[in-house]
Amino acid sequence: MCSKRGIFYYRRRVPTVLLTVWEGREVWRSLDTDSYAMALRRIHRVAADIEAEFEQARCSIGGAVDPKLLATTVGDPAISMRSTLVASPPTTPPITRTIGDVYDRFIADPKHTWSKRTQIAHATTRKWVIEVFGEETPLTEITREGCREFVALLREMPKSAHQRFPDMTITEVIAAAKGKGERRLISTANLNAYINRFGGVMNWAMNEGYLDRNPLKGLKLRDPVKKRDKRNPFSPEQLRCIFDAPIYTGCRDDANGYAVPGDQRPRRARFWVPLIALFSGLRLNEICQLEVSDIREIDGIPCLRVASGLSQTGDEKRVKTNASERIVPIHDELTRCGFLAFAESQRLCGETNLFPELPFGHLGYRSTAISRWFSRFLENAGAAAPLTCFHSFRHNFRDGLREAKIDRDVALLLGGWTTDGKGTAVADNYGSGYQPRALAEAVNAVGFSKLDLAHLHCQQVGFSKPD
């Protein structure tokens, strides 16, 4: 058995004695599947058919023939009856499932523990798949050509179509977008995400025995934008604009007056979240869901604990990957700005969440509101630029680790980055890991020489802990 272009074949050398009457030296027969398990089941039948053909060829040249290898003839009723009993046992006809039924079964599978955001993404993908193929279409009638047409439609979809055109079909959305002269189409990465989700349904159907092969396999598009070019770090000038904004130098308040100069210097989420991101590399939601108990001292080193599971208030805390659960020592610059004093004040006030003013968004993330606010903040601070957003802080932190020549394993651990795109490397399961003091040295080696935050240090702004 061998594979060509993803399809399995049975390959058999023609016996030397038959080369004079057989065209070619090898026989190739498609097993009509890209599933290895299914190919193993089919190969025996195909091999038997080919051996029968070889025996017939031997018979035609007067060679010795093994009757058991020849195909059963209808002339002998006894043989025919035995063949029927052996080769065709009573079976129930296979169940033909529709794409709508299979999709619903896939979504309802209890093995799937999706976040609300992922649930919505699958529901949107299902809506578009059903609109294109039809709810009652048998799953086995979804062809590769049909899948190519589905991908072609996705390539014409405008950005945020499910939000901007919620009550339209996929073809109506495309027509409406073209009518408005819309040129902002979904990115290749987002298009491939839809293909991945639909392909996941097809793979699930194969595992359940509803389908022999996945017609979407190999249809993902090559993304012309390299991963490292999707986001840029903030430039030194952008960082200066951010941390010289009124919310850091004095504003009217940190609600609607955050961009208006004033005499107030509130230190809540909008003040701390960008600073924590720059000096720890934490993702936005990892920061927003921090609890006061996540600020802890380990071996004498103050650290941030990033973890998943239920919070002390019974809310769900999420991380992106298994590698995201980690301990990150608190940078000395954050301490100079009074972060530890702030965390202690929250504890003394009886707060459970470090930033209790951040509500859960409609998808269950505390980062929703501040993510929208930060986009407006960049504009007001004069720090907005293409390919930069809150996630750019994470790129700044990674560049800081590189410039400090921090060992790559330590850098990956601090940032919660996986080593191979699939999870933690096997080697990471050995040993006891890095000690907090070594991690603290790495974190504090990260610095931004062109950024002066002296105006944020506690002694310079008269900061003191509340009673």
N, C-alpha and C positions, 0 to 999 in steps of 0.2 A: 504494500500500500504506500502511495506517495501523494504529495499535494502539489497542485499547479494552480497558481492564481487563487489560492484559498479553497479550491475544491479538491476532494480526495478522489483518487483513481486507484484501480487495481491494475497492476502491471505484471505481465506474465511473458516469459521467454518462450518462443515457439520451439517445440522439440525438433531436433536436427532432422529426423526422418521425415518431417512434414514440410520442410523448407521448399521442396520442389512443387508442392501443391498449395502452399499458403503464401499469401502476399505479405511480405514484411517479415522481420525477425522477432518482433514483439507484438503483443496484444495489449492495448490500453482500453480500459472500460471505465467510464465515469460512474462514481457511486452517488452522484447527484446530491451531495451534501457537503457543507463545510464543518459539520459537527463530527469530531473524532469518535465520539461514542456511537453515533448513528452509523458511521462508516464501518466500525468494527462489527456491527450487526449485519450490515448488508454485504460485506465482502465475501462471506461464505457462499451466499446464493450466486453471486456473480462468478466466483471461482468455479463452482459446480457447473454452471452453464458453459463456461469456456472449456472445461475438461470434457464435457459432452460433445462439444464441437470438434475438439481434437480427436475423440474416438470415432466420430463420423468421418473425419478426414482420413484416419488410418484405415477405416473400412473401405473407403473409395479407392485406396491404392493396394488393397489386399493384405493389409497388415493385421497383426494379432490385435483383437479387440476385446476389451473387458465389458461384457454386457451390462454390468452394474453401473458403469459410467455413462452409458447411453441414456438419452432422454426416454422416458416411459412412453410406450406406444398405446394407442387406444384399442389395438386389435385383440389384446388379451384382457378380457373382462376382470379376471382375478387380479392381474397386475394393476389394472386401472383402479380396482376397488381398494387394493392395498395402498396404492399411491395416494388415493383420495384420503384414506384414513390417516396416513402418516404425514402427508405434505399439507393437507388442508384441514386441520382440526377446526371444529366449530368455534367461531369467534364472533364477538359482537362488532358491528360496524363501527369504525372510528367516529368519534364525535367531532363535528365541524363547529368550531367556535367563531363567533363574529369578533371583529376588532373592538367593538364597544364592550362586549362581554369580557374579553380578555383584559382590556385596559382596566375595567372596574375590578376584576379579580387581582390584577397586579397591584393597584392602589390599596386594596383592602388587605393585602398580605400582611399578617401581623409581624413579620420579620422586619418590615420597614419602620424605622423609628426616625421619622423626618421632623425637622423643625417646621414651623408654620410657613416660613418663607419657601422652603422646598416643596411643601404641600401645594402652595399656590402656583409654583413653577410647573409642577406636574399637571395641575388642573388646567393651566393655560395651554400646555403642550397637548393635552388630551383634546381640548376644545378644537384646536387647529387640525389635529390629525383626523378627528371625526368629520369636520367640515370638508376636508379634502377627499377622504376615502369613503365616507358614509358609515353610519353606525352599524348597519346590518351586513356590511361586506364581510364575507368569510375571511378569516385571517390568512388562509392559504392562497387567497387570490390577490393579496398585496404583493405586487411584483417589484423587481428592482427598478424597472423603468418608471413605475408609479412613484417609487421613493425618490428617484432623481427629479421628477416633476415637483414633488413636495419640497425638496431642497431648493429648487429653482424659485419657488414661491417665497420661501423664507429669505432668499437673497434680495427680494424686493420689499421686504417689510420695513416700515419706518421704525425709528427708535421709540421705545415705550408704547408700542401699539396697543397692548392690552389695557393700558391705563388711559390713553388718549382716545381710543376708539372701542370702548368696552362692549358695546352692543352690536358691533359689526362682525361679519364673517371675514375670514382671511382675505378673500378676493375683494370684498367691499372695502376693507382697510387699505389694500394696495391701490385700488381705484381712487379712493378719497385722498390718499397721500399724493398720488400723481396729479390729481386735479388741483391740489394746493401748491404744486411745484416743490414738494418735500424732497430734499436731498439728503437728509440725515437718516441713513439706513442703519439697521442693527449691525454691530461689528461682527467680524468673522468669529470671534471668541464666543459671542452670544449665540450666533447661528449654530455653532458646533455644540453648544450646550443643549439646544433643542434637539439636535440629532442624537446626542448622547442619551437624553431622557427617552426619546422614542426608541432608540436602539436598545436601551435597558429593558423596555417592555418586551421587545422581540427576543432578547436573550432569555428573559424570564419564561416566555412562552416555549422556547426550545427546551429549557430545563423541565418544564411541566409536560412535555410531550405533545404540545399543540402544533409545533412547527418544526420542520427539518433544518432550515437554515435561516439566517438573519439577512433579509434583503437590503438592510441599511449598512451592512459591514463595508467599511472602506469608503464611505461617501462623505466623511468629514472633509472640510476644506482646509487647505494650508493657510495658516494665519500669516499674512505678510508683515505684521508688526511683531517684532521680537518681544518676548516677555519683559525684558529689561527696559524696553522703550515705551511700555504702556504707562509708566509713571516715572516722573523725575523727582529727585530730592529738591527741597526748597533751596534756592540760592542764598548766599550770605545776605544779600540785600533783602530778599523776601523775609528771611528770619528776623532781620532788624525791624522791618515794617510790622511784622506780627507782634513782636515783644516790646515795641515802642508804641503800640496802639493804646488808646485811652484806658482800656480795661486793665492794662498793666502799669500805666503811669498816672491814672486818676480819671475817673469817669463819673457821669451823673448817677448811674446805677448799673448793675450787671443784667438788667432785664432789657427794656426797650432803649435805655440810655447808655448802652455799653460802648457806643461809638462817639458819644458826646463827651468832650472834656469836662471834668468836674473835680470835686474834692473827695469823692468816695473811692476807696480801694478795696472793694469786696473780694474775698478769696473763697470762691466756691468752684463749682465744676468748670465754668467757662474760663476761669483763671488757671486751674490746675491741670485740666485734661491735656491741653497742648504741651505744657511743660513736661508732664509725665511721659507723653509720647516721644518727645525729642530725646529725653535722657534715659529711656528704658527700652524703646522699640516696641512697646505693647500696642496691640491693635486697639482701635477705638472702642469696640464693645468690651474688650478685656478690661479696659480702664473703667468704663462706665458701670460695670457690674461689680467692681471691687467692693468688698465689705470691710468694715473697720477691722475685723478679725484677720483680714488678709494682709494687714500691715503688721508684720511680726518680726521678732528678733530670733535669728538662728545662729547659734555658735557666736553670739556677740555681734552679728552683722544684721542691721535692719534690712528687711527684704519685702518685696511684693510677691504675693502668692497668687498665681493664675491657675484656677481650677474649675472643673465642671461639676455638675450635680446640683443638688438642692441647696439653696441658701438657707440662712438661719430663719428667714421669714417664709420659707417654703416655696420660694420662686426658683425657677430653673436657671442655672448658670451654664452658658454654652462656651465651647472652645472650637476652633476650626478643625484641628486634627489632634491626634493623641499626643504629638510632640509639643502641642501648645500648652499643655499642663506643665508648669515649670515654676522655678523660684528665680526672681531677678533682684539682686541687691539694689538698694536705693542709692542713686548717684549722689555724691557729695553736694553737687550744685542744687539738687532738690532740697537737701537738708539745710543749706545756707539760705534758701528761699523760704524756709519755715514749714516744709511739708510734714515732717514728723510732728511738729507742734500742732499743725492743723488736724492730723489724724488723731492725736491724743485728745484734742478738744472735742472732736466728734464722739470719741469714746466716753468722755466725761459727760457729754450731753445726752448719753443714752441712745445714740444713733446706731443702727445696725449697718445700714448702707453708708459707704463713704460719701456718696453724693446723693442724698435722699431726694433732692429736688428734680432728679432726672426720672421722668415717668417711663413706663413701658410703652413702646410703639405698637402699632397695630399688628406687627409681625412678632411681637414678644421680645424685642431688643431695647435695652435702655439707651442705646446709642442713636436711635432714630432722630430724636429732636435736635440733639447737639450736632449731628452730622449736617442737617439742613442749616442750622445756625452758623456753622463754621464756614459754609460756602458764602453766606452773606458777609460774614466777618472778613474773609479774605478780600472781598470787593471793597468794603468800607476802609480796610487798612491799607489799600493800595498794594496788596501782596498777591493778587490773583494773576495767574499765568497759565498758559497751556500745559497740559500733562502734569499739573500739580493739584493736590487735594490733601485732605487730612492724612491719607496713607503715605504721603511724601515724607512725613516725619520718620516713618519706619525706614525709608530709604536713607535719610540722613543718618540715622543710628547705625545702619549697616555700613555706610561709607565711613563713619567714625571708627567702627571696629576694624575696618580694613586699614585705614590710615594709621591706627595704633598698632598694626601688625599683630592683632589678636589671633591666636590659633583658630583655625576654621571650625573645629569641633566645638570649641567654646562659643564662638559666634553663633553657630547654628542652635546651640542649646539655649543661649540667652534670648534669641529671637523667636524660638519656637518653630524654627524652620525644619522641615523634614529633609533627609539627606538624599532621597532618590525619587521623590514625588509619590511614593507609595506608603511611606511610614518610616518608622525608625529603623536604622540599619542594624543588621544582626550583631555587629560588633558592639553596638551601644548597650546590649543586654549583659555585657560582661563588665566586671568591676563595680565599684560603688559610686562612680561619677566624680564630679568636681566638687570640692569643698566650697562653702559660701565665701570664705576669705579669698580664694583664687578667683571666683566669679566677680567678687567686689573689685578686685584689682583690675580686671578686664573692663568692667563697666566704667570705673573712674578714669580709665585710660582714654575714654571717649571724650573729646572736647571740641569746641567750635571756636577757634582762635579769633575769628572776625566778629563774634557775637559777645557783647558785654551785657551781662545781666545784673550788674552791681546794684542797679536801682530797684531790684526785686529782693535783695537780701534784707533779712528781718531788721537788723539794726539800722538800716538806712531808711526804712519806712515806718519805724516806730511800731513794728508788729509785736503783739504779745498775745499769749493764750487767753481765751476767755475764761472767766471763773467757772 
